[in-house]
Amino acid sequence: MRTDAKTELEKSLLDALADLADAVDEGIAPESRSEHLDTAFEDAMCLLFPEEEEEATPRYTVFTRTWWRENPDWPNGLEPHAGERKTIATVRSEEEAIAMCKDYNSTHESGRLSLRAEFDLMEDKR
């Protein structure tokens, strides 16, 4: 449960963010100052409310796909082709995504079609 002090601090952060966004819109502050506002605000909120970080929406999708397909008209019968993505997990950090891909790729044979694990940043759907 949030304390009154945390609620007031959250409100202050939201107000400051809105004021800076208005300043950018009005040409008072340069756009370069606003480039990372969302990230900075999210980081601040995670520091203020660490219990909410665990419940946050995952940010990276880890998936597998092949990089070749069978085609007898190509040399060795293989045509370059990025196959369909098959999601295996969603994770919160890039470090988790990298570790999961390394683990998957070191414990699974890639086979003739080169099945590999990769990750991608999820789109924000707010």
C-alpha positions as CSV (number, residue, x, y, z in Angstrom):
1,M,0.0,0.0,0.0
2,R,1.3,3.5,-0.8
3,T,2.1,6.0,1.9
4,D,0.9,9.6,1.6
5,A,4.5,10.7,1.0
6,K,5.0,8.3,-1.9
7,T,1.7,9.4,-3.4
8,E,2.7,13.1,-3.1
9,L,6.1,12.3,-4.7
10,E,4.4,10.4,-7.5
11,K,2.1,13.4,-8.1
12,S,5.1,15.7,-8.1
13,L,6.9,13.5,-10.7
14,L,3.8,13.5,-12.9
15,D,3.5,17.3,-12.7
16,A,7.2,17.8,-13.5
17,L,6.9,15.5,-16.5
18,A,3.9,17.3,-17.8
19,D,5.5,20.7,-17.3
20,L,8.6,19.6,-19.2
21,A,6.5,18.2,-22.0
22,D,4.6,21.5,-22.2
23,A,7.9,23.4,-22.3
24,V,9.1,21.3,-25.2
25,D,5.8,21.8,-27.0
26,E,6.0,25.5,-26.6
27,G,9.6,25.6,-27.8
28,I,10.9,26.7,-24.4
29,A,12.9,23.5,-23.8
30,P,14.8,21.7,-26.5
31,E,13.4,18.4,-27.8
32,S,16.6,16.6,-26.8
33,R,15.6,17.2,-23.2
34,S,12.4,15.2,-23.7
35,E,13.9,12.2,-25.6
36,H,14.2,10.0,-22.6
37,L,11.4,11.4,-20.4
38,D,9.4,8.2,-20.4
39,T,12.3,6.1,-19.5
40,A,13.4,8.4,-16.8
41,F,9.9,8.5,-15.3
42,E,9.6,4.7,-15.4
43,D,13.0,4.3,-13.7
44,A,12.0,6.8,-11.0
45,M,8.7,5.0,-10.4
46,C,10.5,1.6,-10.1
47,L,12.7,3.1,-7.5
48,L,9.8,4.6,-5.6
49,F,7.5,1.6,-5.9
50,P,9.7,-1.5,-6.3
51,E,6.8,-3.9,-5.5
52,E,5.1,-2.7,-8.7
53,E,8.2,-3.5,-10.9
54,E,7.5,-7.2,-10.6
55,E,4.0,-6.8,-11.9
56,A,5.0,-4.6,-14.8
57,T,4.4,-5.8,-18.3
58,P,7.4,-7.6,-19.8
59,R,9.5,-5.6,-22.2
60,Y,11.3,-8.2,-24.3
61,T,10.0,-11.2,-26.4
62,V,12.2,-14.2,-26.7
63,F,11.4,-16.3,-29.7
64,T,12.8,-19.0,-32.0
65,R,12.8,-19.1,-35.8
66,T,14.7,-20.7,-38.6
67,W,16.9,-18.9,-41.1
68,W,16.6,-21.3,-44.1
69,R,13.9,-23.2,-45.9
70,E,14.1,-26.3,-48.1
71,N,14.2,-25.4,-51.8
72,P,15.7,-27.9,-54.3
73,D,16.3,-25.0,-56.8
74,W,18.9,-23.4,-54.5
75,P,22.5,-24.6,-53.8
76,N,22.5,-27.4,-51.1
77,G,18.7,-27.3,-51.3
78,L,18.5,-24.4,-48.9
79,E,17.0,-20.9,-49.6
80,P,17.7,-18.1,-47.1
81,H,14.4,-17.4,-45.3
82,A,13.5,-15.9,-41.9
83,G,10.9,-18.3,-40.6
84,E,7.9,-17.6,-38.5
85,R,8.6,-16.4,-34.9
86,K,7.5,-18.8,-32.1
87,T,7.5,-17.0,-28.8
88,I,9.1,-19.0,-25.9
89,A,9.1,-16.3,-23.2
90,T,8.6,-12.7,-22.3
91,V,11.1,-11.1,-19.9
92,R,11.6,-7.7,-18.2
93,S,15.2,-7.0,-19.0
94,E,17.6,-7.2,-21.9
95,E,20.0,-9.1,-19.7
96,E,17.4,-11.8,-19.1
97,A,16.6,-12.0,-22.8
98,I,20.3,-12.4,-23.7
99,A,20.8,-15.1,-21.1
100,M,17.7,-17.0,-22.2
101,C,18.9,-16.9,-25.9
102,K,22.4,-18.1,-25.0
103,D,21.0,-20.9,-22.8
104,Y,18.6,-22.0,-25.5
105,N,21.1,-21.8,-28.3
106,S,23.7,-23.8,-26.3
107,T,21.3,-26.5,-25.4
108,H,19.4,-27.0,-28.6
109,E,20.8,-28.2,-32.0
110,S,20.1,-25.6,-34.7
111,G,19.7,-28.3,-37.3
112,R,19.7,-28.0,-41.1
113,L,17.4,-24.9,-41.1
114,S,19.4,-23.1,-38.4
115,L,16.7,-22.8,-35.7
116,R,17.9,-20.1,-33.2
117,A,16.6,-18.2,-30.3
118,E,16.5,-14.4,-30.5
119,F,14.8,-11.5,-28.7
120,D,13.1,-8.3,-29.6
121,L,11.9,-5.2,-27.7
122,M,8.1,-5.4,-27.3
123,E,6.0,-2.5,-28.5
124,D,4.4,-0.3,-25.9
125,K,0.7,-0.7,-26.1
126,R,-0.3,2.0,-23.6
